């Protein structure tokens, strides 16, 4: 029997890069692909960046974090504050803050004061730097305290989720001057570009696409180094590694901080494309959903993390609109059931996730054909 010939990995990668980074943007600019589709894909690519960070700490290091949505929202809020300054200002106060400004007793209109935390974000370069540095620093601090104290397993997951819940409460209060439950909205321009313009949506998509490509190859390089091999050793037998003279908590802290940085990057790229960022992005459901992306795509595989984030979100987009076929009417309320079944089937039948699906199917077919 003649075995089918498949393109090499290099050729396949080149084709995907050309399609995603050149063909799709060009088709959109000439009107063959809608700007709304490019905007949607751009947001999902930002999610894939977060998934890569989670896969580094969960798939390769064995740390299940439920706080990635917090770091994602931190990056999103940082970029959101910058974007607020590009819109309407009232006495120097951005509109998103002005409409929910928490006046103290005796204060009235005209007494508003720009919060000190907002001041650095008026500069684009500094805003970008802070969107990456703040989530990384907070993640590094949380990781160091937890890992140095040898908190691990489900206990670290609970700790990380508690941090996220506390952050939701903090950002939801008007007194904290981050827009309260309304979050940050009313974004109009970024670097002088109209956010509602089709060309701007394509540009943001392209930036997000190549950011994802860069993060993917950087993550792969990390995994292939001695540092990456230590991470895998921590996942497989941390006690043995400690007896060998290593200090696992330092490696875990470093990769946890890096994952926080990637989550912040994803949030920073997501906000101008979603045109809003609110405390709801820190909810527990988002943290759990990010874990689902990695599990469905394939834990311990960078390709699987990207595939899971894109696949689950594209499926979500398709199944959260109402449509009818004959006597059957599909409701968006069915989506959680589909997601739950998808997660169960993948975990039980394809532990390697979607990225291993083709290999497993091919192997089963060959076994059936074997005499």
N, C-alpha and C positions, 0 to 999 in steps of 0.2 A: 504494500500500500504506500502511495506517495504522500508524504506528510506535507501539509500546507505550509507555505513559506510566509512568514510574517516580517514586516519591516523591522529593522534594527531599532534599538531603544533610542539611538542618536537621531535617526530619521524621524521616528515618531515624536520625539521631543521638539525637533525643529518644526515639524508640521503644526503641533499644538501652539508653539510660540508664535508662528506666523499667523495662524488663524485668530488667536486671541489678541495678539498685540498689533496686528496690521490689518488683516482682512475685515474683521468685525468693525473696527473704528472707521475704516474707509467706506464700508457699506452703509454705515450710519450717516456719515457725512454727505453721502450722495442720495440719502433718503430711502434706501432699501431696508434698513433696520431702524426701528423706531427709537428715539431718544429715551423713551420710558423703559424699553428693554435694556438698553445700555446702563441706565441708572440702576435698574434692578440687579443686573449682573455685577456692577461695581460694588453694590452693598454686600452681595453674597461673597465676593472675592475678599472683602474686608473681614467677613466672618471666617473665611478660610485661613487668614493670617492668625487669628486668635486660636483656631483649631490646631495650627502647627505648634504654637507655644504650649498648648495643653498636652499635645502628644509627646512633646519633649519631656515634660515632667511626669506624665502618667504612663505613657506607653514605654518610654525608655528608662525612666528613673523609678517608676512605681509609686509616685505620689499622686493621689487623687485629690485634686484641688477643686473646691466649689466656690472659689472667689475670683475666677477669671472674668466674670461679668462686671465685677467691681473695678478691676483694672481697665477693662474695656471702656467702662463709663467714665473713668477718670480722664482717659485720652480724649473721649468724646466731649466731655465738659470743657477741657482745655481748648480744643478747637472751637467749640460752641461759643465760648467767651470772646475769642478773637473775632469770630464772625458777627457777634452782636455789635461790636464796635464799628463794623462796616455798614451798619444800618442806621436807623433813625436814633438820634441822641437827644435827650431832654436834660439840659443843664449838665451835659457830660455823662449822663447816665443812659446806658443802652435801653432800648424800649422793653426788651424781655424782662429786665430787672425793674424798670420804672413802674410798670403796670402792677407789680405785686410787691412794691417796696414796703418793707415792714417799718412803718413810722413808729418811733417811740412816743411815750407820753409827752405832749407839748410840741411835737414836731408836726409840720404841715408841708404842703407842696412848696418846693423851693428849698427845703432843708436837706435834700438828699445828699449823701456823701458816697463817692465811689469806694467800694470795699478795697482794702489793700491787696487782697488776693487777686483782684481783677487787673490791677495796674500793669504787671509784666506782660500780660497777654495782648496788649495793644500793638506790640511788634510781632510780625509774622514769624521771623526767625526764632525769636525767644519763645514764642508760643509753641512752635514745633518742638523745640528742645525740651520745654517743660512737659509737653504731652507725652514724651518718651521717658524723661527722667523721673517725674513724680511717681508714675505707676511702678517703675523699676525700683526706686528707692523704698517705697512703702512695701512692695513685695519682698525686697531684700531684708527689710527690718522684721517683717512678720515671719519670714522664712528662718532667719537667723535665730530669733527667740524660740520658735517652735522646734527647729531641728537641733539646736544646741541643747534644748531640754529633752531631746529624744522623744518628742511627740510624733507619732507616726500612725499609719493605718487609718482606721475610721475616726480616730480621735483628732487627727490633723484635718480630716475632711470636715468634721463638725466645727472645729476652730475656724477654718476658712469660711464656712457658711455663716457662722456667727459674726464674723467681720463684715461680711456682705450685708447681713440684716441690719447691723449697726449703721453702715454707710447709707442704706436706704432711708433710715429714720433721720439721719443727719441732713441729707440733701433734700428731704421732703419738707423740712421746716423753713418757712419764709424768713425766720430770724437769721438763718445762716447765709442769706442773700445769694442764693444760687438759683432763684426762680421758683423755689418750692416745688409742689407737685406738678406745676405747669412746665417746669424745666426751662430750657432755653430754646427760643423760636425766633421768628421774624428775621431769618437770615436772608440777605439780599445779594451780596457780592463776596467774592474771594479774590484777592489780588487784583481788584478792578474788573473781574469777570462776573457777568450776571449769572447767578446760580440757576436761574430758570431757563437759560438759553441752551438749545440742543448742543452747540459746540462745547460749552462748558461741561455738560454731562459726559460727553465723549472724552474730554481731557481728563476729567476726574476718574473715569473708568480706566483709561490708559495708565495713569499714575498708579492706581490701585493694582492693576494687573502686573506691572513691572515691579512694584513693591512686593507683591506676593512671590513673584519669580525670584527676586533677590533674597527674600527671607527663606524660601525653600532651599536654595542652594547653600545659603549660609548655615542653615540648620543641618543640612546633609554633611557639610564640611565638619561641623562640630561633632556630629555622631561618629565620624570616621577617625577622629583624633583620639589620643590617649585619654583626654578628658571624657570623650563620649563613651569609651570602653569602661571607664570607671563608673559612669552613670548606669550602664547596664549591669555592672557588677553590684551596685547598690540595690538595684531592683531584684537581682537574683539571690544575693546573699550579703546583706549589709553587715551582718555580724562577722563573717569571714573577712570581709574587707577591713573592718576595724581592727581585727586581730593581726592583720598584715601590716599595720602601721599607718593606715590612712585615717583621715578625719572626714568621714562622710558628710558631716553637717556643713562643711565648707563648700563641697561640691553641690550639695542639694540647695544651699542658699544661693549659689551663683546661678544655677539653672532656673531656680524659681524666680529670681530677679529678672533674668532674661525673658522668661515666659511672660512676666508682668509687663516688660517693655513691649513685647510683641502684641499683647492684648491692648496696650495703650495706643500702639501704632494702628491697630485695626479700628479702634474707636475714633481716632483722629481722622482716618480716611472715611469712616462711615458717616459721621455727622454732616459734612457738607452735602452728601448725596441723599441723606434722609431728611435734611432740613429741620431736624429736631433732635434733642437729646433730653431725656427726662429720667428721674430716679427709677422708673419702671424697668429700665435696662439693667438695673442691679438686682432685680427680683430673683428669688431662688429658682424660678422656672427657667431663667436664662442660663444660670450656671449649670443646671441639670441638662438643658438642651445642648449646651456646648459639649458636655460629656457624651451625649447621644451621638453628636456628629462624629466624634472620634471613634466611638465604639462601632457605629454602623460602617464607617469608612474602613476601619482596620487599625486597632490600637497597636502601636509600635511600628507604624509605617507612615512616613511623611506623606507619601502619595495617598494613602488611605485617609489621612486627616483632611486633605484638600478635597478628595472625592466625596467624603462624608458630608462636609460642610456644604458643598455645592449641591450634591444630590438631595439631601434632606430639605434644603431650602427651596430648591426648584420644585420638589414634590409638594411642599407646603404651598407654594404659589399656585400650583395647579389645582390643589384640592381644597382651597379655602374660598372658592367662589361657588355660587349655587347654579346648578344646571340640571336638566332633565333628559332622560332617555326613555321614551315610552311612558310606562306607568311609574317608573322609578325617578325620584327627585333626590339629587345629591345635596347635602347640606354641609356647610363649613363646620358644623358641630361634630361631624364624624371624624375630623382630622386627628384629634387626640387618640382616637381608637386606632386609626391607621398607623400613627407614629408608634404607639405601644406595641402593636402586632409586628411592625417592621423591626423594632428593636429586639423583640423576643425571638423572632425567626432568625435574624442575623446571628445573635449570640448563640442560639442552640444549634443551628444547622451550618453556619459559616463563621466560626469563631475568629477567623482571620479578617472578617469584614468584607466589604464590597471589593476591595483591591485584590482579594484572593479568590473571588468568585469564579473568574474565567479559568484559573489554574485548576480549581477543584472540579469544575464541570468537565473540563478536558480530561482530567485524570479518571473521572468516573466513566466517561464514554470509552476511553481506551481499555479500562478493565472489563467492560461489558463486551467489547469486541474481541478481547483476547481469547484464544481457544482454551 
